[in-house]
Each structure stands twice: as C-alpha cells, then as structure tokens.
Amino acid sequence: MADPLITLDGVTRRFDMPRRFGQPALSMLAVDGVSVRIARGEVVGVVGESGCGKSTLARLVLRLIEPSAGTVTFDGTDLTDLSADKMRLARRRMSMVFQDPYSSLDPRYTLEDVLSEPFRAQGLKVPPGRIDELLTAVGLSNRLAHAYPHQLSGGQRQRVGIARALALSPEFMVLDEPTASLDVSIQAQIIDLLLRLAGERSLTYLFISHDLGLVSYFCDRILVMYFGRIVEVLPGPKAVPRHPYTRALMDSSFVPDPAARRTLVPITGEPPSVHTPPPGCAFAARCIRASDSCRTTRPPLAETPDGAAVACHHPIA
Amino acid sequence: MLLGVDTLSVSIGGAMPLEGIRFDIRKGEIVGIVGESGSGKSLTALAITGLLPLIGGRVSAGSISFEGTDLTKLSPRERRAYNGRRIGFITQNPMTALDPLQRIGEQVDVVSRLHLGLPPHAARARTVELFRQMRIAAPEAIAEAYPHQLSGGMKQRVVIAMALAGEPDLIVADEPTTALDVTVQAQIIHLLAEEVRNRHIALMMITHDMSIVAQLCDRVAVLYAGRVAEVSDVRALFAHPAHPYTRALIDCIPRPDMARGALTGIPGAVPAVADYPSGCRFHPRCPRATDLCRTQVPALVTDGRDSHACHHSLRDTHG
C-alpha cells in the first residue's frame, strides 16, 4: 500500500474504572496495540462481538477520544498531534454514521437543521441547494426538509444520519453498526445506499459490525477483533478464516438456505475478565485447539504476503 | 395437531391489526413466524399466550385451538391452567422476564412449585437440573445470583429454563436472540432446537431473520401487515416461495455467493394499521403488482397444510 489514507500505529486505549473504597484501582484495555493501514477507496470491515473494542477503535480513528498510546495518521498528517483548530479543519474530511438513528438525531431539530449543523460547527454557510441535494442523495424527498425525526421511520432516520455524514463532502466515513437496530429489509436498503454512495463519491469506509455475513458482503478487507486486539485480517471477502475465533463467528452466521444448515460446535467457557487479561491468547479458554503455549504466550499477528494475517499459535490449515 | 390457529383476527380499539391468520403446529415441530416489524408476529404470540389484554387488545374473530380446546372461549381463570404450564413464553428481552430484586433460582423454582406442585427442595433440585441442561456452568451458584450479575446470554438461558420448568407442550419464543451477540445467538438457537427434539415438544419461533428460519424451523408462516402471505414447509419455502414478499425477505440476507450490489432490500416500509392499502397490502412494494392486486384482496389458497395469498404466485411461474 503505497499511499494509505489512514494509518494506525500501535493504537491503544486504556479506560480507568471509578475506584471503589478498599478496592485496588482497576483499568481495562479497550483497544490494545492496533496497527492497520486503509487505502483510498477501500471498504474495510471490523467485525467482533460486544466489548471487543470495535466501537472504541472507531472513535479513536476519528480522534473523538484520545489514544493512550500510538498514532493515527490521516493523509500523511498525525491527527494525535494536531491542535484543536487544525483538528477542526481536518474533521471536514471525515465523518461518522452512528448505530442508533433514534438517539443520534435531536428531536427538536428539523431535517434541515440536522443537515445544516455540520456547516455551522465549521463556521461555514450552507451552500444554496445543498440540503435538497443531500436529501436526494440518500433517497429522501426534499419535502421532508421541514419534518422532525419523530415523523420518520427507523430506515428514514438512518438515511438522515448518512446525509449528515455526507454534508461536508468527506473522503472518509466511519460506519458504526449503522444497521444493527433495523429490520433486515431496511438493513439491505441502507447497505445498498452506502455501496452506491461509495462508488459515486469515491469514499473510504471503516465499517464496524458484529455480523460477519454482512461484512463479507460489504467489505474489501476484514479485520476480526477479539478482546481489544486484531486476531485476524481477511484480505478479501471470500478468504477462508484461519483463526478459531473467526471460524466460530462464521459458524454462528446462519445462511438463508435450509440445505446449508450450520453444524454448531459449542463454544465453552466465558471471555476472560477485562481487568485481568490472561498472559497468552485471550481466546484460549474458549478454544478447542488451545495448548499450554496459548495460555502462556500471546501469539503475534503474523502477516503473509497475500495480505492475510492471523494471531494464533495453531491456525486452521 | 397441537395448536390450530383459524381465521384469527385481533382488534385494538377500532383497528384490526391482525386479520384472518391461519396456521397450525404439530407436536415436535418448530414453526417460524416471520415478517418485518409491524407484520403482526408479536400480536399473534400475544393472542396465543392470552396476553392481549395487557395491550388493550382482544380476539375479535376466529379460534385458537390447543389440543382441541378453543383458548379464546376460556375464562381468564381457566386460561391460567395453560399459561406457563402447557404454553411457555420466551420474550425478546430477558431483562423484562426476570425480576431484578429476586434471586434467579427462586424465580425458576416458583414455576415448578405452582404448576407441578413440587415442594421447595424438589423444585430447587429441578431448577439446578434445568440449568445444567442449559449448559449453565456452576448451576447451584447461579441459582443464588441476581439477574444483574449475569451476562445477556446467561439470562436468556435462565429464561428458557423457566419456560421449560412447567413442562409445556408448546414454547412461544418472541425474537429470543435479537439482543444477543452472534456466537451466543447460535448457542441459544442450538440449545432451543435440542430441547424441542429431546422433549418432543413444539416451538413457535418469531423472527424477522430468514437465516434463523432456515437454520432452525421445519415450517414457516410469513405474515405481512396483519395477514398471512404464505405458510409452507421450510425447504419448499426457500426453494420455491409462492409469495413475492417471501422471496424479498429471503433476498434481504447476504449469502456468501452473493455479488456486491445484489442485496437491495424491500423498497418502502410496512404500513401502519391506519394506512393499510386496498387489495393486497403488499402491492405498493411488490414488483409483480397489477391493477388486480390494487383492488382485490387475494384469497388465502390452501393446499393441505400449506397456503398462500397472492394473485400472481411465483409458484405458478415455476409450474
């Protein structure tokens, strides 16, 4: 990758827990040493379950929260080093679509207000016709400009969330589970819209999801997160997973075909405590392939020439 | 036949959000009730579990026959002999099914005590055994815990154990895995299927997700805007759906072989009860709709246990 748009290098975020009387101070590593490069025009998926750190990673990439260690570079500029003024200018080139289209829209704002807000926050005037253009781009009637969020369905609200993210014509968008709270029929509409916009506007996406089937459909490259770390990189949507955790995710993702039912291998045990991470592989306690070395030594993320990478002592051949 | 729902209509106030629902469930079967939000799936579940009064609804026509007894004709007192005992209910959010102030074991014990008349120590032994069958590690300790101490997946296992405690013949599960992580969802689906097979009971599984239907169900009833679109065996339904709505729902789930751009969803949204269109209620979103669909309600055509309501059935094209 000669000229990546985004480079994460050893990005780490630790959260300190409120200290309780008589208890030792606790902290958790939500994101632990994540390094990744995203090319211009690429759609990169991050897949993992609740608490794996994927949403924290999304916020770190946009510097909505500060990393405890590591750097985020956007088009050659280290974002973690920027002053507030310069960061605000940099923000024009990046945006985010949030998971919940209900709580991410102010109920007292009309759609026109919602879509004007990004301009106002940057001290810019809304270009004439821009609101209409944004509504049309996401498949909404421009008659809705004066409507309030409560008058819209969940799918329409998420279209507004996407229009808002498009307002300043960004190059890069983080999509944080944009369809997780929608019906499958509406989810498919929104995914279709996002793919179309990416093509029309040469956007680069970081798509966060818990659904490996959806990520495989939508993304050029897939990062699998477990317990704050990337455990596997799948270089293409059809790449065969080699990490036992990715395989478990795949087996848990059902196919709409009764002739292709999944045989489920039960995952035993629970994920480890976030406050006392194990010294070895975080998945070892739940993994059928785990050996003694898995419990004592953390497997490094080993890259292969085809762009795949897996952090496992005993990857599936 | 264990459960027979026949031309069931439900009214809430002046509206009729459910109209002419017809399907049946045999012992040992897993039947999926599928459709988008607003299609009437949950209302069907509330009608069967006798919980319609909770939302101000009532059965306005038709019958729900459970082993030959019409549940809609029973008094609330007679009805109580069915709920929890013969018909178990698993709700979408396990948090709403569990009392946050009561230890988990006590909440499950009470089902065996009330419905099976077990003394307290026997009821607890049964609870622990049910927890073990649910693959809950350290079941004795979990029985002493409070709901907030458990993960979402663990709470849903407790709720399933609770539903099984009354030894029901039918379990009604309303999107029991929606709030869970995918690996946990897969485990719960697997566990439910295993319990239904082992106990030779029936499961009515409500979901909007055709991939869960494909994985779990023997038969499927597809609902749209308060009416039956199609009822069929699961393999026939996926191989040759009769109703364009069924086809559209299947095509909403990404498949590994799907080319990018093939996933388009269903245009528009399910109408609200007040805005139900004339004729076939799916016609404004249907690629096959004609003038006939806009004016005439399609009849529910029945063939044995299967049925569909469409003027231009896809199966006619298949021959």
Interface residues (C-beta under 8 A of the other chain):
Chain A: E49 S50 S153 G155 D183 V184 S185 I186 Q187 A188 Q189 I190 I191 D192 L195 H210 D211 L212 G213 L214 S216 Y217 F218 K238 A248 L249 D251 S252 S253 F254 V255 P256 D257 P258 A259 A260 R261 R262 L264 P266 I267 G269 E270
Chain B: E36 S37 R135 A137 S151 D181 V182 T183 V184 Q185 A186 Q187 I189 H190 H208 D209 M210 S211 I212 V213 A214 Q215 V234 R235 F238 A248 L249 I250 D251 C252 I253 P254 R255 P256 M258 R260 G261 L263 T264 G265 I266 P267 A269
